[in-house]
Amino acid sequence: MAVREMLNRKDDKGEHMIPFLVVCDAFQSETVAFADLVLPDTTYLERHDVMGMLDRPISEFDGPVDSVRIPVVRPMGECKPFQEVLIEIASRLKFPAFTTPEGERKFKGYTDFIVNFQPTPGIGFLMGWRGKDGESHLKGEPNPRQWEMYEKNNCVFQYHMPESMHYMRNWNREYLDFAKDKGWRLVDTHAGAGAYALHADAAQKLGEYRQGIARLWQQGHLPPLLADYITQVRQFNPQDELLAYPGSPCLAKALMRPQDQLRLYELHPTDHTLLADAFASDKTVQVQHADGFAGIRAQLPPPTRRGLLLMDPSYELKTDYAAVAAATQEALTRFAEGIVMVWYPQIDARESANLPVRLKALANAQARKGWLHARLTVAEPNDRGFGMLGSGVFVINPPHTLRAQLREALPVLVRLLGQFAGASQRLELSAEA
């Protein structure tokens, strides 16, 4: 039903959100009824196919599993397998992932793509028989004989975890260490410039940082959550003077390991240029001058099924509130166990008040591990009843340690950041969080 809802979804002008739908199929499926263009496809008997770790693994309780399909009859020649068509289109359009640094085609076809594509070094679609000799599993360089080895093993590979990892995984240290070793992906839909010079004219004119980070900067005794945050900010201010403020991209990059990934979106031309320059030489970071809400489809779920979606638009457009809710629904549809974190301003606007309500409903319906909602009120309205009073953060599928950390940190933030006697904080939790 969720897929049908997306196919029928319309914007404020009554136009379909998906303006043109191409369906590739071998028979009259239910999706064909929604198509503007139908392209013929081969059957499963005629083509190579993969159920891999980057797409839809078929794992068992005792370890991850992936599989392939090997054609048993030659294609009749009436059409090509849809995977081959997609590789051909991407290669002719010279998509970066399909093109060598010299501008040449990178993959001969689908089978070559499956073996040699790596989103990060050593990680590919298939986890079995990796490495040049085929003796590595889960991680390893491409193996040119990988398809052959799958075919000789009934087209299936399973990585068997030790029996000690099979039970009580919420508290099983061995399993958690095994899982944490797999890389995570952070998708930031509105990444900004990455970092900000506090001595610049814009920062000095508004002076917002003086009511925020500047009040925490020299505090000696802070709860661990806030102390760790200040430690990270100090890494960008080695002279112990608050001159630079790292945005979420820089903070995330400072915490990344080699296997982790950062996907950044920014539409503002100047901010995008600064962001792209900051990460130009880093292969684990991708910066795109594009709509972050639309980019979710390409980024979720991540190959390792570990990831965080961060959405903090400016909300200068009231449509941002609806866009955040729609993006949250799509993210949970694609990646129900993924962490979704939404920042929003606390202002006198119906859209601001309704957003947490909408997010709760989505999380209750789709999330695997509940939700957490933290709100901080630090300022009073101005004489006309307007102004930014504070902000809120809504986290879906929150880490299990976050609740206790926020309960300790929020009262301290009220004391240090509050600008009037009525400053307050609120922490709401679902039963699962």
C-alpha positions in Angstrom: 0.0 0.0 0.0 2.9 2.4 0.8 4.2 1.9 -2.8 0.9 2.6 -4.3 0.5 5.7 -2.2 3.9 7.0 -3.5 3.0 6.2 -7.1 -0.3 8.2 -6.7 1.1 11.0 -4.6 0.5 14.6 -5.9 2.0 18.0 -5.1 0.2 21.2 -4.2 -0.5 21.8 -7.9 -2.2 18.5 -8.3 0.7 17.1 -10.4 2.1 13.6 -9.7 5.3 13.7 -7.5 6.7 11.1 -9.9 6.1 12.9 -13.2 7.1 10.0 -15.5 7.2 6.4 -14.5 9.1 3.8 -16.6 8.4 0.1 -15.7 10.5 -2.7 -17.0 8.8 -6.1 -16.7 8.3 -9.4 -18.4 4.6 -9.6 -17.7 1.5 -7.5 -16.8 2.4 -6.9 -13.2 0.5 -4.6 -10.8 3.1 -1.8 -11.3 2.6 -1.8 -15.1 -0.8 -0.3 -14.5 0.9 2.9 -13.2 3.5 3.2 -16.0 3.8 5.9 -18.6 6.3 3.7 -20.5 6.7 -0.1 -20.3 9.9 -1.7 -21.4 10.0 -5.4 -22.1 12.3 -7.6 -19.9 13.7 -11.1 -19.9 12.5 -13.7 -17.4 14.6 -14.9 -14.4 15.5 -18.0 -16.4 17.4 -15.8 -19.0 19.5 -13.5 -17.0 22.0 -13.1 -14.2 20.6 -11.6 -11.0 21.8 -10.8 -7.4 20.2 -10.7 -4.0 23.2 -9.1 -2.4 24.3 -7.2 0.7 23.9 -3.8 -1.0 20.3 -4.5 -1.9 18.1 -7.2 -0.3 20.1 -9.8 1.6 18.3 -13.1 2.5 20.1 -13.5 5.9 19.5 -16.3 8.4 19.6 -16.0 12.2 23.1 -17.5 12.4 24.7 -15.2 9.8 24.3 -13.1 6.7 23.4 -14.7 3.4 23.4 -13.6 -0.2 22.7 -15.4 -3.5 22.8 -15.1 -7.3 20.7 -16.3 -10.2 22.5 -17.9 -13.2 20.7 -18.1 -16.5 19.6 -21.6 -17.5 18.4 -20.7 -21.1 19.8 -18.2 -23.6 17.8 -15.0 -24.1 15.4 -15.3 -27.0 16.8 -12.0 -28.4 13.5 -10.1 -28.2 14.8 -7.9 -25.4 17.8 -7.4 -23.1 17.9 -8.0 -19.3 16.9 -4.8 -17.6 20.2 -4.8 -15.6 22.2 -4.7 -18.8 20.0 -1.8 -20.0 20.7 0.2 -16.8 24.4 -0.4 -17.0 24.4 0.7 -20.6 22.5 3.9 -19.9 24.7 4.8 -16.9 27.8 4.2 -19.0 26.6 6.3 -22.0 25.6 9.1 -19.7 29.0 8.9 -18.1 27.7 8.7 -14.5 30.8 9.1 -12.2 30.5 5.6 -10.7 30.5 4.1 -14.2 33.3 6.1 -15.7 37.1 5.9 -15.2 39.2 9.0 -14.3 40.2 9.1 -18.0 36.5 9.3 -19.1 36.3 5.8 -20.4 33.6 3.1 -19.7 34.3 1.3 -16.4 32.1 -1.8 -16.7 31.6 -4.1 -19.7 28.1 -5.1 -18.5 26.1 -6.3 -15.5 28.2 -9.3 -14.4 31.3 -7.2 -14.6 29.6 -4.4 -12.6 28.5 -6.8 -9.8 32.1 -8.2 -9.4 34.0 -4.9 -9.6 31.8 -2.1 -8.2 32.9 -1.1 -4.7 31.1 1.7 -2.7 34.1 1.6 -0.3 37.3 -0.4 -0.8 36.8 -4.1 -0.2 32.9 -3.9 -0.1 30.8 -5.1 -3.0 27.5 -6.5 -3.9 28.5 -10.1 -3.0 30.3 -11.0 0.2 31.3 -14.5 -0.7 34.6 -15.6 -2.3 36.2 -12.2 -2.4 39.9 -11.5 -3.1 41.9 -12.5 -6.1 42.0 -16.1 -4.9 38.5 -16.2 -3.6 39.5 -17.1 0.0 38.2 -13.9 1.6 34.6 -13.4 2.8 32.6 -10.3 3.8 35.4 -8.0 2.7 38.1 -8.2 0.1 39.2 -7.0 -3.3 37.2 -8.1 -6.4 37.5 -11.7 -7.5 37.2 -12.2 -11.3 35.9 -15.8 -10.7 33.3 -14.8 -8.2 30.3 -15.7 -10.4 31.8 -19.1 -11.1 32.4 -19.8 -7.4 28.8 -18.9 -6.6 27.5 -21.2 -9.3 29.6 -24.1 -8.0 28.1 -23.6 -4.5 24.4 -23.7 -5.4 24.4 -19.9 -6.1 24.3 -19.2 -2.3 26.9 -18.0 0.2 26.4 -17.8 4.0 28.8 -16.4 6.5 28.4 -18.5 9.7 28.9 -16.4 12.8 30.2 -18.2 15.9 27.5 -19.7 18.1 28.4 -17.3 20.8 27.0 -14.5 18.6 23.6 -16.1 18.1 21.9 -15.1 21.3 20.9 -12.0 23.3 22.2 -9.7 20.6 21.0 -6.5 22.3 23.5 -7.2 25.0 26.0 -9.6 23.3 29.3 -7.7 23.3 31.0 -10.0 20.8 28.1 -9.6 18.3 27.9 -5.8 18.9 31.6 -5.4 18.2 31.2 -7.5 15.0 28.3 -5.3 13.9 30.0 -2.0 14.8 33.0 -3.0 12.7 30.7 -2.6 9.7 30.7 0.9 8.3 27.9 3.4 8.7 26.6 6.1 6.3 25.4 9.5 7.4 23.2 11.4 4.9 22.9 15.2 5.6 20.2 16.7 3.5 21.1 20.3 4.2 24.8 20.3 5.0 25.5 24.1 4.7 29.1 25.2 4.3 30.5 22.6 6.6 32.1 25.0 9.1 31.8 28.7 10.0 34.2 31.5 10.9 32.8 33.3 13.9 34.9 36.4 13.3 33.4 36.9 9.9 31.0 39.8 9.3 27.9 37.6 9.0 28.5 35.8 12.3 29.4 39.1 14.1 26.3 40.9 12.8 23.8 38.3 14.0 25.8 37.2 17.0 23.7 34.1 17.5 26.7 32.0 18.6 27.1 34.2 21.7 23.8 32.8 23.1 24.9 29.2 22.2 28.3 27.7 21.9 30.0 30.8 23.5 28.1 30.1 26.8 29.3 26.5 26.9 32.9 27.1 25.7 34.6 27.8 29.1 32.4 25.7 31.3 34.6 23.4 33.4 32.1 20.8 34.6 29.6 19.5 32.0 27.7 16.2 31.6 29.6 13.7 29.4 27.4 14.3 26.4 28.1 18.1 26.4 31.7 17.7 27.5 32.4 15.4 24.5 30.7 17.9 22.2 32.9 20.8 23.5 36.0 18.5 23.0 35.0 18.1 19.3 34.6 21.8 18.8 38.0 22.4 20.4 39.6 20.3 17.7 38.7 23.1 15.3 40.0 25.8 17.7 43.5 24.6 18.6 44.5 28.0 20.1 41.8 27.7 22.8 40.0 30.7 21.4 36.5 30.3 19.9 37.0 31.4 16.3 35.5 28.6 14.2 32.3 26.5 14.6 32.1 23.1 12.9 28.8 22.2 11.3 27.4 18.7 11.3 29.6 17.6 8.2 32.9 18.5 10.0 31.8 16.9 13.3 30.7 13.7 11.5 33.9 13.5 9.5 36.0 13.9 12.7 34.3 10.8 14.1 34.4 8.7 11.0 36.5 5.5 10.5 37.9 4.4 7.1 34.9 2.2 6.4 32.3 4.9 7.2 30.6 7.2 4.6 29.4 10.8 4.5 26.8 11.9 1.9 26.2 15.7 1.9 23.6 17.7 0.0 23.5 21.5 -0.3 21.6 23.6 -2.8 22.9 27.1 -1.9 25.7 27.8 -4.5 28.1 29.5 -2.2 27.7 27.0 0.6 28.0 24.1 -1.8 31.3 25.5 -3.2 32.8 25.8 0.3 31.6 22.4 1.3 32.9 20.7 -1.9 36.3 22.4 -1.4 36.5 21.3 2.2 36.1 17.6 1.2 37.5 17.6 -2.3 40.3 15.1 -1.6 38.3 12.7 0.7 36.9 9.6 -1.1 34.7 8.7 1.8 32.7 11.9 1.4 30.4 12.8 -1.5 29.1 16.3 -1.9 26.2 17.0 -4.2 24.7 20.3 -5.4 21.2 18.9 -5.2 18.0 18.6 -3.3 18.7 16.5 -0.2 15.1 15.3 0.1 15.3 13.8 -3.4 18.7 12.3 -2.7 17.3 10.0 0.0 16.2 7.4 -2.6 19.8 7.0 -3.8 21.3 6.7 -0.4 19.0 4.5 1.7 19.3 1.8 2.7 23.2 1.9 3.0 25.1 -1.3 2.0 25.8 -2.2 5.7 22.2 -1.5 6.9 23.7 1.0 9.4 23.0 4.6 8.9 21.7 8.0 10.0 19.5 10.5 8.0 19.9 14.1 9.3 17.4 16.7 8.2 17.8 20.3 9.4 16.5 22.7 6.7 16.2 26.4 7.4 12.3 26.1 7.4 12.2 29.6 5.7 9.8 27.9 3.4 6.7 26.6 5.1 6.8 23.7 2.7 9.9 22.4 4.4 7.8 21.0 7.2 5.7 18.9 4.9 8.9 17.9 2.9 10.6 16.7 6.1 7.5 14.5 7.0 7.4 13.1 3.5 11.1 12.4 3.5 10.8 10.7 6.9 8.1 8.4 5.6 10.1 7.5 2.5 13.3 6.9 4.6 11.4 4.5 7.0 9.8 2.7 4.1 13.2 2.1 2.6 15.1 1.6 5.8 12.8 0.9 8.8 15.7 0.3 11.3 17.7 3.4 10.3 18.1 6.4 12.5 16.3 9.5 11.4 17.1 12.8 13.2 15.1 16.0 12.5 15.9 19.4 13.9 13.2 22.1 13.9 12.8 25.6 15.2 10.5 26.4 18.1 8.5 29.4 16.7 4.9 30.6 16.8 3.8 28.7 13.7 1.3 25.9 13.3 3.6 24.0 11.1 6.3 24.0 13.8 3.9 22.7 16.4 2.5 20.0 14.1 5.7 18.6 12.9 6.5 16.5 16.0 3.0 15.2 16.0 3.3 14.0 12.4 6.7 12.5 13.1 5.3 10.5 16.1 2.6 9.1 13.9 5.1 8.0 11.2 7.5 6.5 13.8 4.7 4.6 15.6 3.6 3.1 12.3 7.0 2.3 10.7 10.0 2.5 13.0 11.6 -0.6 14.6 13.0 1.0 17.8 10.6 3.8 18.7 11.3 7.5 18.9 12.7 10.3 21.2 11.7 14.0 21.2 13.8 16.6 23.0 12.8 20.2 23.2 14.6 23.2 24.6 13.0 26.6 25.3 15.5 29.4 26.0 14.0 32.7 24.9 10.7 34.7 25.1 8.7 36.0 22.2 9.5 39.6 21.1 7.1 42.5 21.7 5.0 41.3 18.7 4.8 37.8 19.9 7.3 36.4 17.4 10.8 35.1 17.4 12.7 31.9 17.8 12.1 30.5 21.3 14.3 27.5 21.0 14.4 24.3 19.0 13.6 20.6 19.1 15.2 17.4 17.9 13.1 14.3 17.0 15.1 11.1 16.7 13.5 7.9 15.3 15.2 4.6 16.2 17.4 6.4 18.7 20.6 4.8 20.2 19.7 3.1 23.5 22.2 5.3 25.4 20.7 8.6 24.2 17.8 8.8 26.7 20.0 8.8 29.8 22.5 11.2 28.3 19.8 13.7 27.4 18.1 13.4 30.8 21.4 14.5 32.3 22.3 17.2 29.7 19.0 19.0 29.1 18.6 20.6 32.6 22.2 21.9 32.3 21.5 23.4 28.9 18.4 25.2 30.4 20.6 26.6 33.2 23.5 27.7 30.9 21.5 28.8 27.8 18.3 30.1 29.3 17.7 33.8 28.6 14.6 34.2 30.9 13.2 32.8 34.1 10.8 30.5 32.2 13.4 28.6 30.2 12.6 24.9 30.1 13.2 21.5 28.6 11.1 18.5 27.7 12.0 15.0 26.9 9.4 12.6 25.4 9.9 8.9 24.7 8.0 6.1 23.1 7.7 2.8 24.9 10.3 1.2 22.7 12.9 3.9 23.2 
